[in-house]
Amino acid sequence: MTLQAKPRILGVIPARLASTRLPGKVLRPIAGEPLLAWVYRAARACPDLDEVLIAADSAEVQTVCARYNFPCIMTSPDLPSGTDRLHAVAQTHRADIYVNIQGDEPLLRPEHIAALLAPFAQPHVDVTTLKVRCAPHEIANPNAVKVVTATDGRALYFSRATIPFDRDNTGSATYWKHLGLYAYRHAALQRFASFPPSPLETTERLEQLRLLENGLALYVAETAHDTVGVDTEADLQRVEAVLKARLTL
C-alpha cells in the first residue's frame, strides 16, 4: 500500500496598510497589541498550517513584524487584492494548498481552518471558503455577503443582495453569510491570477465571483463560528471587547 504524502499547507496573511474604510487598520491597537499580532497568533494556533507568513505592503508593517519576530515577506503595494498578494508569495514559497487569511480577522479559530481544508479530500475541489448562518439583522445588509450552494457544497452564487429571494414571504428560507477565508490548490491559485476581473465581480465588488465565472470548482464549508472582520471603528470596538473578555478568563 502506498501512503500519500501529507500536503504542505501555507497560511498567508495579506497585510495592507492602505485600507480605504479604516486606514492603517492592521496596525491599530486592540487590547494593547496591533491588530496584525492578534491575527498572526490566531493563525499560528491552527495546527493544520505548516507555516504562516505575513505578506506586507509597506515598511511600517515590515517593522512591526520584525519587532514581534513574525515571518514577513514584502509584496508590491500596487497589488490590487489580497489574492494577488497571496499569488505573489506563491511564486517564491511552494505549497500544495495556500490559505488566504484576511489581515482583519483576529477572531480566527483552528476550527475555521479545519473546516476550510476538509473539502480538499475530494480531488476535484479547486478552492474552498466558509459560510455561517446569517443573523436576522444581516440578511438585508449588503455588507454581509450571502452565498447559495448546491447540495454537495459547490458555490452557485455570492451576492450583497438577499439571496435566495423569498418571493411568497413564507419565512422558510435559510440564509448563509460568507466568511472571507479561502484556500487554494497551487494550480487553482495560478489560474485565478491569470484571469482579468470579471463582469459579475466588477458589478458586485466581490472577487470570488471571478472564480465562478471562470468555472473553478469553489466549495463552501459550513462553520458554526462567526467572525468579526474589522472594517470600521465600531468593528474594532466589538473585537476589542471580545478579546479583553478572553484575556480575563
Backbone bond lengths (Angstrom), bond angles and torsions (degrees), N, CA, C in turn:
res aa  C-N    CA-C-N  psi(-1)  N-CA   C-N-CA  omega(-1)  CA-C   N-CA-C  phi
1 M - - - 1.470 - - 1.527 109.49 -
2 T 1.325 116.17 131.28 1.453 121.26 179.33 1.520 109.71 -94.16
3 L 1.322 115.90 124.73 1.461 120.01 178.15 1.522 109.53 -87.04
4 Q 1.329 116.13 133.46 1.453 120.29 178.06 1.522 109.42 -79.33
5 A 1.334 116.06 137.40 1.453 120.69 178.54 1.525 109.67 -68.62
6 K 1.317 115.54 143.52 1.455 120.28 177.29 1.524 108.84 -66.93
7 P 1.330 118.15 131.10 1.468 119.42 179.50 1.527 111.33 -65.51
8 R 1.312 115.85 143.63 1.461 120.51 175.02 1.522 107.99 -80.64
9 I 1.340 116.29 127.26 1.460 121.56 -175.46 1.519 108.85 -119.83
10 L 1.317 115.17 119.79 1.461 122.01 -177.75 1.525 110.05 -110.32
11 G 1.332 116.72 125.11 1.457 121.51 173.71 1.515 109.72 -93.26
12 V 1.319 116.36 132.74 1.470 121.38 179.65 1.518 108.86 -126.07
13 I 1.333 115.86 130.34 1.461 121.91 178.36 1.528 108.18 -109.03
14 P 1.332 118.54 100.31 1.466 119.49 174.74 1.528 109.09 -67.59
15 A 1.325 116.58 121.69 1.472 121.56 -176.59 1.520 108.71 -117.93
16 R 1.315 114.56 93.27 1.462 121.06 -177.11 1.522 109.43 -98.26
17 L 1.322 116.35 120.61 1.465 120.09 -176.95 1.520 111.89 -74.86
18 A 1.324 116.19 -34.43 1.472 120.71 -173.19 1.525 112.11 -85.41
19 S 1.325 117.13 54.16 1.458 120.97 176.15 1.523 109.78 -67.13
20 T 1.334 116.87 140.54 1.467 120.15 -175.98 1.523 112.57 -80.99
21 R 1.345 117.25 -43.28 1.471 119.28 -175.14 1.529 112.60 -79.95
22 L 1.335 117.00 -31.59 1.466 120.99 179.68 1.524 106.95 -140.95
23 P 1.333 116.92 83.70 1.469 120.99 -174.59 1.532 112.49 -54.16
24 G 1.334 114.29 136.81 1.450 120.77 177.62 1.514 114.73 67.34
25 K 1.325 117.46 21.64 1.470 119.50 -169.96 1.524 113.44 -63.16
26 V 1.338 118.74 -31.43 1.462 118.64 -176.48 1.525 112.04 -66.32
27 L 1.332 117.16 -17.13 1.461 120.34 178.58 1.524 112.41 -108.87
28 R 1.321 116.63 3.33 1.466 119.09 178.54 1.519 110.41 -66.64
29 P 1.339 118.15 139.59 1.466 119.75 -178.83 1.524 112.44 -75.06
30 I 1.330 115.09 136.59 1.469 122.83 173.26 1.524 107.01 -132.28
31 A 1.313 116.18 119.02 1.473 121.11 -179.82 1.523 111.38 49.82
32 G 1.321 115.59 41.01 1.457 120.90 173.79 1.510 116.37 87.13
33 E 1.343 118.25 0.40 1.461 121.76 -179.36 1.528 109.43 -131.79
34 P 1.340 117.93 150.08 1.470 119.16 174.87 1.533 110.49 -60.86
35 L 1.326 116.15 145.97 1.465 120.86 177.31 1.523 111.16 -50.26
36 L 1.331 116.26 -42.33 1.464 120.73 -177.58 1.531 111.86 -60.41
37 A 1.331 117.57 -34.60 1.464 120.43 179.34 1.518 110.96 -64.63
38 W 1.331 116.85 -40.14 1.471 120.29 177.75 1.523 110.64 -64.04
39 V 1.345 116.26 -41.48 1.466 120.17 -178.44 1.535 110.04 -65.62
40 Y 1.342 116.36 -46.21 1.458 119.21 -178.11 1.525 111.02 -61.99
41 R 1.320 117.34 -46.15 1.466 119.94 -177.80 1.527 111.41 -65.75
42 A 1.342 116.65 -35.40 1.463 119.20 176.81 1.524 110.36 -64.99
43 A 1.336 116.66 -42.03 1.461 120.34 179.13 1.525 111.10 -66.87
44 R 1.326 116.64 -40.95 1.467 121.10 -177.81 1.527 111.48 -66.26
45 A 1.340 116.72 -22.19 1.468 121.11 178.27 1.524 112.18 -77.83
46 C 1.331 118.06 -6.51 1.463 121.92 -179.35 1.530 109.42 -85.26
47 P 1.326 119.43 110.23 1.467 121.62 -173.54 1.522 113.75 -67.29
48 D 1.331 117.82 -16.49 1.464 119.79 -178.67 1.528 112.48 -75.38
49 L 1.319 117.49 -15.92 1.461 120.85 -176.94 1.523 109.82 -90.72
50 D 1.334 117.36 124.19 1.456 121.03 178.12 1.521 111.75 -72.74
51 E 1.326 116.01 -30.08 1.462 120.60 -177.84 1.528 107.44 -156.63
52 V 1.329 115.85 151.46 1.460 121.55 175.16 1.520 108.27 -128.98
53 L 1.334 116.86 127.69 1.455 122.76 178.14 1.523 109.83 -121.64
54 I 1.309 115.92 147.16 1.463 121.55 172.00 1.525 108.06 -99.48
55 A 1.324 116.73 126.17 1.462 122.17 178.03 1.521 108.13 -99.26
56 A 1.322 116.27 97.95 1.466 122.25 -174.14 1.523 110.98 -87.92
57 D 1.344 114.10 160.53 1.469 119.23 176.90 1.518 111.62 -123.99
58 S 1.347 117.47 5.49 1.461 119.55 -174.88 1.522 110.78 -153.22
59 A 1.331 114.42 159.14 1.461 120.13 177.97 1.516 111.06 -65.91
60 E 1.343 117.12 -31.89 1.470 120.34 179.94 1.521 110.84 -62.16
61 V 1.327 116.50 -45.65 1.469 120.02 178.95 1.519 109.95 -66.00
62 Q 1.320 117.02 -41.70 1.457 121.27 179.49 1.535 111.01 -60.56
63 T 1.329 116.93 -39.43 1.466 121.44 179.66 1.525 111.17 -64.33
64 V 1.326 116.74 -42.90 1.466 120.35 178.77 1.523 110.11 -64.86
65 C 1.317 117.09 -40.94 1.471 120.19 178.51 1.531 110.72 -61.53
66 A 1.332 116.81 -41.05 1.459 120.63 178.91 1.529 110.68 -64.25
67 R 1.334 116.67 -38.76 1.465 120.39 -179.77 1.530 111.08 -63.64
68 Y 1.337 116.31 -37.36 1.462 120.46 -178.13 1.526 112.88 -93.98
69 N 1.331 116.07 -0.42 1.469 120.92 -178.26 1.523 111.72 62.03
70 F 1.344 116.56 38.37 1.452 122.00 174.82 1.526 108.77 -91.53
71 P 1.318 119.39 133.26 1.469 120.49 177.28 1.520 111.02 -64.66
72 C 1.328 115.36 131.24 1.469 120.19 -172.14 1.517 109.29 -139.89
73 I 1.323 115.74 142.89 1.456 121.93 173.65 1.520 107.64 -126.59
74 M 1.321 117.00 135.29 1.464 120.70 179.24 1.531 110.11 -81.69
75 T 1.322 115.21 135.33 1.464 122.17 175.48 1.523 108.29 -127.48
76 S 1.299 116.57 160.48 1.463 120.78 -174.99 1.530 111.88 -63.25
77 P 1.333 118.09 134.55 1.466 120.07 175.61 1.520 112.88 -67.29
78 D 1.326 116.68 -12.04 1.469 120.79 -178.66 1.521 113.23 -85.40
79 L 1.318 117.96 -6.90 1.466 119.83 179.21 1.527 109.35 -64.91
80 P 1.339 118.05 131.91 1.471 120.26 -171.04 1.520 115.79 -78.35
81 S 1.343 118.93 -17.17 1.467 118.88 -174.22 1.519 111.06 -149.93
82 G 1.334 114.38 166.45 1.453 120.09 175.87 1.512 112.39 -63.03
83 T 1.328 116.87 -33.98 1.465 119.58 179.30 1.525 110.90 -67.56
84 D 1.330 116.86 -37.50 1.467 119.76 175.55 1.525 110.50 -64.24
85 R 1.330 116.65 -35.82 1.463 120.29 177.49 1.540 109.91 -67.89
86 L 1.329 116.05 -39.74 1.465 121.27 176.00 1.523 110.49 -60.38
87 H 1.321 116.09 -44.64 1.461 120.84 179.58 1.521 111.02 -62.96
88 A 1.321 117.18 -37.67 1.462 120.52 178.20 1.529 110.50 -62.17
89 V 1.317 117.23 -41.79 1.457 121.18 178.04 1.532 110.32 -63.81
90 A 1.329 116.27 -38.07 1.467 120.82 -177.39 1.528 112.58 -64.39
91 Q 1.320 117.89 -18.40 1.458 120.15 -179.92 1.528 111.74 -72.67
92 T 1.324 117.22 -22.51 1.469 120.35 -178.57 1.528 113.21 -120.01
93 H 1.342 117.57 -12.06 1.468 121.30 -178.41 1.532 108.00 -126.47
94 R 1.311 116.24 102.13 1.461 120.83 -174.26 1.525 110.54 -81.24
95 A 1.324 115.05 134.82 1.461 122.22 173.84 1.516 108.20 -147.74
96 D 1.320 116.97 166.71 1.459 121.06 175.04 1.523 111.19 -84.01
97 I 1.334 115.40 -36.71 1.462 121.82 -179.85 1.522 108.33 -133.79
98 Y 1.326 115.55 134.90 1.468 122.15 178.10 1.521 109.03 -113.55
99 V 1.317 116.59 128.98 1.456 121.88 178.59 1.525 108.64 -106.17
100 N 1.320 115.58 119.88 1.467 122.38 178.91 1.522 107.79 -89.63
101 I 1.342 116.20 108.11 1.458 122.39 -178.56 1.517 108.16 -105.01
102 Q 1.314 116.24 112.27 1.458 119.64 -177.34 1.521 110.27 -57.90
103 G 1.337 115.72 138.39 1.454 120.90 -178.65 1.504 114.89 -71.73
104 D 1.348 116.92 0.69 1.469 120.22 -179.90 1.533 111.22 -119.51
105 E 1.359 116.67 28.89 1.466 121.39 -177.65 1.531 111.60 -118.69
106 P 1.343 118.23 69.51 1.463 120.24 -177.34 1.526 114.21 -72.47
107 L 1.340 118.00 -10.70 1.468 120.33 179.86 1.527 112.34 -95.71
108 L 1.326 116.04 17.65 1.465 121.71 175.48 1.523 110.87 -55.19
109 R 1.342 116.00 142.24 1.467 122.66 177.70 1.529 109.81 -123.62
110 P 1.330 117.39 155.23 1.473 119.47 172.43 1.524 112.48 -56.34
111 E 1.342 116.68 -32.16 1.472 120.16 179.82 1.527 111.79 -63.15
112 H 1.330 117.54 -31.50 1.467 120.22 177.30 1.530 110.32 -62.39
113 I 1.330 115.54 -48.08 1.463 119.72 -178.09 1.520 111.22 -65.50
114 A 1.327 116.98 -40.65 1.466 120.69 178.90 1.526 111.00 -60.35
115 A 1.338 116.73 -44.30 1.465 120.73 178.89 1.524 110.99 -65.70
116 L 1.319 116.05 -39.07 1.463 121.97 -178.69 1.529 111.45 -63.57
117 L 1.316 116.57 -35.92 1.462 121.01 -175.50 1.525 113.63 -86.94
118 A 1.324 118.07 -21.24 1.466 121.13 -174.55 1.532 113.86 -55.47
119 P 1.356 120.34 -42.36 1.467 118.70 -177.93 1.517 114.77 -62.46
120 F 1.333 118.56 -18.78 1.463 120.13 -178.68 1.528 112.48 -69.53
121 A 1.327 117.33 -3.90 1.468 119.78 170.64 1.518 110.67 -62.20
122 Q 1.343 116.55 -22.54 1.462 122.13 176.13 1.533 108.91 -94.13
123 P 1.321 118.53 122.09 1.470 120.28 -172.64 1.524 115.10 -66.02
124 H 1.346 117.54 -18.91 1.462 118.86 -178.15 1.523 112.88 -82.85
125 V 1.331 118.65 -7.10 1.460 121.69 -178.53 1.525 109.30 -77.02
126 D 1.348 115.68 125.67 1.467 121.55 -179.99 1.530 112.27 -93.56
127 V 1.329 115.09 -45.03 1.471 121.97 -171.99 1.524 107.72 -141.56
128 T 1.329 116.95 147.73 1.459 120.55 175.64 1.529 110.31 -130.13
129 T 1.327 114.17 158.02 1.456 121.33 174.20 1.528 107.24 -151.73
130 L 1.346 117.53 -173.61 1.460 120.77 -172.88 1.519 112.18 -126.38
131 K 1.342 114.38 156.60 1.456 121.22 172.77 1.525 108.17 -137.48
132 V 1.354 114.69 153.39 1.450 122.29 176.16 1.522 107.08 -137.89
133 R 1.308 117.27 151.67 1.467 118.92 178.90 1.523 110.29 -57.75
134 C 1.310 114.56 134.94 1.464 121.30 -175.71 1.524 109.90 -79.05
135 A 1.323 117.03 127.63 1.461 120.93 175.69 1.527 109.14 -67.35
136 P 1.331 118.69 148.98 1.477 120.96 -176.52 1.518 113.64 -52.90
137 H 1.330 117.62 -39.47 1.465 119.40 -176.81 1.527 112.76 -74.25
138 E 1.352 117.24 -9.73 1.462 120.15 -178.92 1.522 113.16 -98.16
139 I 1.332 117.86 -11.01 1.461 120.72 -172.95 1.530 112.31 -59.31
140 A 1.310 117.20 -40.71 1.462 120.54 -178.87 1.524 112.82 -98.54
141 N 1.321 117.72 5.17 1.464 121.79 -177.12 1.529 109.45 -86.00
142 P 1.335 118.72 118.00 1.469 119.92 -178.50 1.527 113.55 -67.14
143 N 1.327 117.34 -16.48 1.461 119.19 177.31 1.527 112.27 -80.26
144 A 1.326 117.12 -13.60 1.469 122.17 173.33 1.527 106.57 -98.72
145 V 1.306 116.82 104.36 1.468 121.44 -175.90 1.523 109.61 -74.99
146 K 1.321 115.76 129.95 1.463 120.92 178.66 1.532 110.49 -97.18
147 V 1.341 115.28 154.28 1.453 120.54 179.11 1.522 109.14 -136.65
148 V 1.340 116.17 143.71 1.460 122.04 171.52 1.525 107.33 -122.68
149 T 1.331 115.30 144.23 1.458 120.54 -174.87 1.522 111.18 -131.34
150 A 1.325 114.94 162.26 1.463 121.40 170.20 1.526 108.78 -74.47
151 T 1.328 116.33 171.50 1.465 120.12 -177.55 1.524 112.45 -63.60
152 D 1.330 117.87 -23.77 1.475 120.24 178.95 1.516 112.61 -91.09
153 G 1.339 117.24 3.59 1.456 120.93 177.57 1.513 115.19 96.52
154 R 1.337 117.53 -4.29 1.468 118.64 179.62 1.528 109.30 -70.00
155 A 1.314 115.99 135.49 1.462 120.84 -178.01 1.521 110.82 -68.22
156 L 1.335 115.65 131.46 1.456 121.57 174.66 1.522 111.27 -97.96
157 Y 1.338 116.34 -43.11 1.466 119.11 179.16 1.524 110.48 -165.20
158 F 1.315 114.80 151.17 1.463 123.72 171.63 1.521 107.22 -120.58
159 S 1.334 116.61 142.49 1.459 118.72 -179.88 1.519 110.99 -155.66
160 R 1.339 113.45 151.55 1.467 119.56 170.38 1.526 110.26 -79.33
161 A 1.312 116.13 -15.74 1.462 121.14 176.54 1.525 109.55 -76.84
162 T 1.322 115.83 168.38 1.457 121.46 178.66 1.523 109.05 -82.06
163 I 1.313 116.23 103.91 1.467 121.14 177.90 1.513 108.99 -125.86
164 P 1.350 117.64 139.70 1.467 126.90 -2.62 1.525 111.61 -71.60
165 F 1.333 115.91 157.78 1.454 121.31 178.06 1.525 109.50 -86.79
166 D 1.313 115.98 121.45 1.473 121.85 -177.68 1.532 108.28 -83.80
167 R 1.332 116.34 82.08 1.473 120.87 -171.51 1.520 113.19 -59.23
168 D 1.324 117.13 -41.69 1.463 120.65 -177.26 1.529 113.25 -91.93
169 N 1.304 115.30 6.63 1.469 121.13 177.26 1.537 111.33 54.45
170 T 1.326 115.67 46.59 1.460 120.29 -177.81 1.525 112.36 -80.21
171 G 1.323 116.53 -21.13 1.454 120.35 -177.44 1.516 113.41 76.40
172 S 1.326 117.10 10.07 1.462 120.30 -175.88 1.527 113.20 -96.93
173 A 1.332 117.31 -5.35 1.466 120.10 -177.14 1.527 110.84 -69.90
174 T 1.336 115.85 144.26 1.454 122.03 174.01 1.521 108.34 -105.59
175 Y 1.307 116.89 130.67 1.466 121.50 -177.69 1.527 109.44 -112.81
176 W 1.320 114.34 136.66 1.456 121.28 -179.25 1.520 109.84 -120.05
177 K 1.316 114.99 132.25 1.465 120.61 176.35 1.522 109.39 -94.94
178 H 1.309 115.07 137.39 1.463 120.71 178.06 1.521 109.96 -82.30
179 L 1.326 116.73 134.17 1.459 122.59 171.75 1.526 107.90 -104.62
180 G 1.321 116.77 129.73 1.462 121.57 -169.22 1.511 116.33 -81.37
181 L 1.316 117.41 49.96 1.454 122.71 170.05 1.526 107.30 -107.63
182 Y 1.329 116.62 138.54 1.462 120.81 -177.95 1.523 110.06 -134.36
183 A 1.315 115.55 151.18 1.462 121.55 169.90 1.526 107.83 -132.32
184 Y 1.324 115.73 137.19 1.463 122.41 -175.81 1.524 110.42 -125.81
185 R 1.323 116.41 138.10 1.459 118.43 162.59 1.533 107.18 -67.69
186 H 1.324 115.16 153.93 1.468 119.56 -177.11 1.527 111.99 -54.42
187 A 1.322 117.00 -47.72 1.467 120.38 -177.42 1.525 111.55 -64.66
188 A 1.327 117.32 -37.38 1.467 120.78 179.91 1.517 110.88 -66.57
189 L 1.329 117.49 -38.86 1.465 120.57 178.00 1.524 110.48 -64.09
190 Q 1.324 117.01 -40.27 1.465 120.40 177.64 1.528 110.90 -63.69
191 R 1.323 116.45 -41.41 1.472 119.93 179.05 1.518 111.14 -65.05
192 F 1.333 115.86 -45.81 1.465 119.89 -178.40 1.527 110.67 -56.20
193 A 1.327 116.67 -44.29 1.457 120.24 -177.00 1.524 112.71 -66.98
194 S 1.337 116.54 -20.05 1.468 119.81 -179.53 1.523 112.89 -83.09
195 F 1.347 117.67 -12.73 1.457 120.96 -176.96 1.528 110.46 -88.73
196 P 1.325 118.30 139.23 1.471 119.71 172.72 1.525 109.88 -74.08
197 P 1.339 118.41 162.32 1.470 120.15 174.47 1.522 110.37 -52.31
198 S 1.326 116.36 136.80 1.459 121.48 -174.20 1.531 111.36 -95.53
199 P 1.331 117.67 162.76 1.471 120.08 -177.85 1.525 114.29 -59.03
200 L 1.347 117.82 -46.37 1.468 119.24 -179.51 1.523 110.86 -67.49
201 E 1.320 116.47 -38.79 1.467 120.62 176.77 1.527 110.53 -57.64
202 T 1.314 116.02 -44.64 1.461 120.53 -178.54 1.525 111.21 -67.53
203 T 1.319 116.67 -36.91 1.465 121.06 -178.90 1.525 111.86 -68.79
204 E 1.326 116.44 -48.83 1.472 120.76 -175.67 1.525 112.58 -88.77
205 R 1.335 116.33 -13.13 1.458 121.96 -173.63 1.534 109.88 59.87
206 L 1.345 114.50 46.93 1.456 121.98 178.97 1.528 108.13 -130.47
207 E 1.326 115.60 108.82 1.456 121.57 -173.99 1.522 112.89 -61.87
208 Q 1.343 117.78 -31.24 1.464 120.48 -176.21 1.521 112.79 -65.82
209 L 1.337 117.08 -19.34 1.465 119.13 178.08 1.529 111.40 -67.45
210 R 1.322 117.36 -21.79 1.465 119.95 175.38 1.531 110.44 -63.40
211 L 1.319 116.60 -34.84 1.461 120.64 177.32 1.529 110.79 -63.97
212 L 1.337 115.79 -46.02 1.463 119.60 -178.16 1.525 111.28 -67.20
213 E 1.321 116.68 -42.96 1.470 119.47 -177.25 1.527 112.24 -65.65
214 N 1.333 116.59 -21.96 1.464 119.74 179.93 1.525 112.91 -104.19
215 G 1.348 116.71 9.44 1.450 120.89 169.32 1.508 116.95 81.45
216 L 1.336 118.64 13.82 1.457 119.11 176.32 1.527 110.19 -72.20
217 A 1.324 115.64 146.69 1.465 120.98 -178.55 1.525 109.05 -82.87
218 L 1.329 115.73 94.00 1.462 123.23 -179.15 1.524 109.02 -99.68
219 Y 1.317 116.78 119.71 1.463 121.86 -178.42 1.525 110.20 -112.58
220 V 1.335 114.92 145.26 1.463 122.27 -173.88 1.523 109.17 -116.06
221 A 1.316 116.58 116.81 1.461 121.91 178.65 1.524 109.43 -95.11
222 E 1.318 115.61 147.32 1.468 120.65 -179.49 1.525 110.59 -89.67
223 T 1.320 115.77 141.42 1.456 121.69 171.99 1.524 108.59 -130.06
224 A 1.309 115.81 150.44 1.467 120.51 176.33 1.512 111.70 -89.91
225 H 1.350 116.65 -5.37 1.459 120.65 -172.02 1.525 111.17 -108.86
226 D 1.306 116.20 111.54 1.460 121.14 175.83 1.523 109.11 -75.06
227 T 1.318 116.40 164.11 1.458 121.45 174.28 1.524 108.45 -128.98
228 V 1.318 115.61 173.27 1.463 121.48 174.43 1.519 107.11 -124.55
229 G 1.320 116.63 101.13 1.455 120.62 173.75 1.521 109.07 -72.66
230 V 1.315 117.29 132.09 1.462 121.21 -175.04 1.528 109.91 -88.73
231 D 1.337 115.45 105.64 1.462 121.18 177.66 1.526 112.86 -121.11
232 T 1.330 117.24 -16.23 1.457 121.66 -175.76 1.525 109.77 -137.45
233 E 1.328 115.77 169.82 1.462 120.47 175.55 1.528 110.69 -61.37
234 A 1.327 116.27 -37.55 1.467 119.75 178.99 1.524 110.94 -63.63
235 D 1.349 116.97 -40.44 1.464 120.49 176.84 1.533 110.36 -61.43
236 L 1.327 115.37 -41.50 1.463 120.93 -179.69 1.527 110.50 -59.01
237 Q 1.317 115.96 -42.87 1.463 120.81 -179.35 1.531 111.24 -68.34
238 R 1.340 116.97 -39.48 1.475 120.44 178.07 1.522 110.95 -61.71
239 V 1.327 115.80 -46.18 1.465 120.05 -178.87 1.523 110.58 -65.69
240 E 1.321 116.96 -40.82 1.460 119.91 179.76 1.528 110.81 -61.13
241 A 1.328 116.80 -39.99 1.468 119.80 178.20 1.513 111.36 -62.61
242 V 1.337 117.11 -41.45 1.464 120.78 179.72 1.525 110.95 -65.37
243 L 1.338 116.29 -45.73 1.453 119.68 -177.18 1.523 112.03 -69.04
244 K 1.322 118.01 -37.82 1.465 120.55 175.99 1.514 110.69 -62.86
245 A 1.338 116.55 -38.57 1.464 120.49 178.37 1.530 110.45 -63.52
246 R 1.324 116.95 -39.62 1.474 121.05 178.25 1.525 110.89 -63.82
247 L 1.326 116.47 -38.58 1.459 120.09 -177.45 1.509 112.40 -67.51
248 T 1.335 117.04 -23.76 1.455 119.87 -178.06 1.530 113.22 -89.67
249 L 1.351 115.91 -6.08 1.468 119.00 -179.44 1.529 111.75 -72.74
